[in-house]
Amino acid sequence: MDLQLIGDIVKAVKSEIGKVIIGQEEAIELMLASLLCGGHVLLEGAPGTGKTFLVQSFAACLSLRFGRIQFTPDMMPGDIIGSNLFDFRTNAFVLTKGPVFTQILLADEINRTPPKTQASLLQAMNERQVSIDNQTYDLGDEFMVAATQNPIEQQGTYPLPEAQLDRFLFKLVIDYPNLEEEREIVRRHGHYSAMPKISDFGVNPVISPEHLAAARGFAASVRLSDALVNYIVDIIRGTRRHQAIETGASTRAANMMAAASRAYAVASGRDFVIPDDIKRLAVPLLRHRIVMTAASDIEGVTGDGALRDIVDQTEAPR
C-alpha cells in the first residue's frame, strides 16, 4: 500500500458518494479520516439535513457488512447487543446476536433512547467487543459506529453520557446546504416523496477489507514529530485552562488527535503531518469532549469559539 493507491481510493469514495450527496465535503473528508484510523463519528443536525443518507452512502462504498439501529425511547440494551434465549427444543440457552454484530453500524437518532440503552455501545466502541452473560464476543477490527443525532434542544431527545461522547473521534455538525447546493438537491431528489434507496444511484463498493487494513497500517506508520506531539498536548492542556471551559479534554483526546492527524494527512496525499492538519481537526475532535461553564452561555461564548481561541493562542511549530 502506498500514497498513490490510497489517494486513488479516497478519490473513488468521494466520486461514489457524489452520486448521491451534494456538498458536505468537510463531513466526507473527516469520515474518511475516521475510517483510516479506526474511529467512530457522530453527526448532529436538524431532521432532513441528510445525515442518515450520508452514512448509508458512505457505507455503500465499503465491502463491509452494514447494519442499522433505529433508536427509540423504549429500546433496551439487549435489543442492541443481543441476549441468551432459552431454546426448549435443545434445552439450552442460545445466543441471539443483536444488530451490533456487524462491521459498519449506523446508530440512527442515537439520542432518542435513554442513556441506559445508549451506554450499551460503550464497550463495543472502545474495545470492539461485547460481553453477554460473562461471555465476551469479538466484533472485529473493522467495526465502526456512525451515529446520527438531532440537536438536544429538540423534543424527545436525551443527552449522550460524557463517557460515550468521548468514544467518538469526531462530532460533525451537519448544517443546511447553501443556495446552489439546495437547488441541486431538489433537482436530483425532488421527485422522491420519501428517502430514495442508495441502490437506485449505482453506488459501488471501492474499498475492500484488505485495502482498508493496509491503508490503516500505512496511516498508523506516518511519523509525527516531537514538535507536533508537543503542539497537540499544548492544545489539549489549553482546554483545561480556558476560563469559559469547566471540564477540558482528556489524555485520550490527545491520543485520538495524534491518530486522526496521521489519517487526515494520508487522506490529503501526504506521508507527514503538518500543523494545519491539527488545526483543522481540533474543533470537530474536541467540541464534544469539553463542558462549558454556566457563565459562558450568558456571555455568549460557544464551545467552538473557545476551541478556536485556544488554537489561535497556541504557538504552532514551524
Secondary structure as UniProt FT lines:
FT   HELIX           3..18
FT   TURN            19..20
FT   HELIX           25..37
FT   STRAND          41..44
FT   TURN            47..48
FT   HELIX           51..60
FT   STRAND          66..70
FT   TURN            73..74
FT   HELIX           78..81
FT   STRAND          82..87
FT   TURN            88..91
FT   STRAND          92..97
FT   TURN            99..100
FT   STRAND          104..108
FT   HELIX           110..112
FT   HELIX           115..118
FT   HELIX           119..121
FT   HELIX           122..127
FT   STRAND          129..132
FT   TURN            133..134
FT   STRAND          135..138
FT   TURN            141..142
FT   STRAND          144..149
FT   TURN            152..153
FT   TURN            155..156
FT   HELIX           162..165
FT   TURN            166..167
FT   STRAND          170..173
FT   HELIX           179..189
FT   TURN            190..191
FT   HELIX           198..201
FT   HELIX           209..220
FT   HELIX           226..239
FT   TURN            240..241
FT   TURN            243..244
FT   STRAND          245..247
FT   HELIX           251..267
FT   TURN            268..269
FT   HELIX           275..286
FT   TURN            287..289
FT   STRAND          291..292
FT   HELIX           294..299
FT   HELIX           303..313
//
